[in-house]
Amino acid sequence: MSILDLRYADWDREVDSSNTPVVVEFWHQSCPLCKKIESTVMGLPTKLGERAKLVRLNVMDSRENRRLAIDKGVVGTPTFKVYCRGVEVGEIVGLETTENLMGTIENLLKNCS
Amino acid sequence: MYDVIILGAGPAGLTAALYAARGKLKSLVITGPMVGGQIALTYQIDNYPGFPEGLTGPELSDRFKAHAEKFGAEFIEAEATSVDLASNPYKAWVGDRVFDTSSLIVATGMTHRGLGVQGEDRLMGRGVFVCATCDALLYEDRKVVVVGGGDSALQEALDLAKFASEVTIVHRREELRACRCLTDRALIEPRIKFLYSTVVEEILGEKRVQGVRLRDLKTGELKVVDTDGVLLAIGWNPNTGLLRGEIEMNDSGYPKTEGVKTSKPGVFVAGDLIDRNYRQVVTSCGSGCAAAIEAIRWLEAQPSH
């Protein structure tokens, strides 16, 4: 399953206006911990199923993407934020095991109902 | 039963694995938290011989690992939880799994030293960070405090100054310890400020770093400085907790060694743990190679071998 590579201009449509909860990974290609957690990230869409969608925002891709991440309060990579109808309900910062990452996301998604 | 277990998978551990496996030793690497070690957190490596175009740290560590695997080295990507060197065969545990080995190479390297102040652990990754290469760009137009006065502190401050609105170097001594090549550049960088004879006493903030409480060591004066980030560059601690009580160590936690040999027969050390001088990828590879050669010689000299 492919993961949408979000651009600055897509945020409103894909996150703020989404009826489905959204998990956003803020990452970049020079971030070693992002590389380390990549296989976990690639497995997330299957684990999330219909409950939430996963998108990625590369903070190095453009200045607009970077500014967006900064505006959203991101200070380290990787950061995962969970949004319900555009409202952030929590975040996970740094390297985590698949179990911990999924467990925390599951808990945060409970805030969406 | 292994001929050699290698703890750590930085340049030293991976080179030791390559040499040991190529030397026909049944070799197991217990990688520790990250294959590549510190180079996994280094974006660009421009001084590893044979790669004039440079390459990334993760690329180089992938190559090191593939090279060791080619000769048959086995890997467990996990941290060793304890070792028992009381008698041979030596034992290493990963959780409840135990592995026996005739010899051991310790290449566990170093971990960033922390300040040990309030707020540090709670705000790690939330404004407290150790790797400017990874996150400097997220501090665009923000303020950052860099703690330290050595080469890495100055290099990180210069990297941050490309993005941050203001970088304040907080250093406990009266003078910087970094090389002239870096201090000369930092002193003329208008975005970098210096606070000497000053220590961080507390990192402030709820969910994000918002400030630091500083103490002037000369006057004793306390003050709060607003900041969005705190980058720690105050040096390194050796990762030798596993070996406490098993081999002789000095007061700073470094193994006592003669070359790559420790106080325990068949136990060798490589990488940053025996190099407080150079700490380059290539010197770590060199001591990893030496440790593997010594392990091979030691095993050949054992009557049972």
Interface residues (C-beta under 8 A of the other chain):
Chain A: H28 S30 C31 P32 L33 K35 K36 V59 M60 R66 R67 A69 I70 G73 V74 V75 G76 T77 V93 G94
Chain B: M34 G36 A40 L41 T42 Y43 T56 G57 P58 M124 G125 R126 G127 F129 C131 T133 C134 D135 L137 L138 Y139 E140 D141 R142 R208 V209 D228 G229
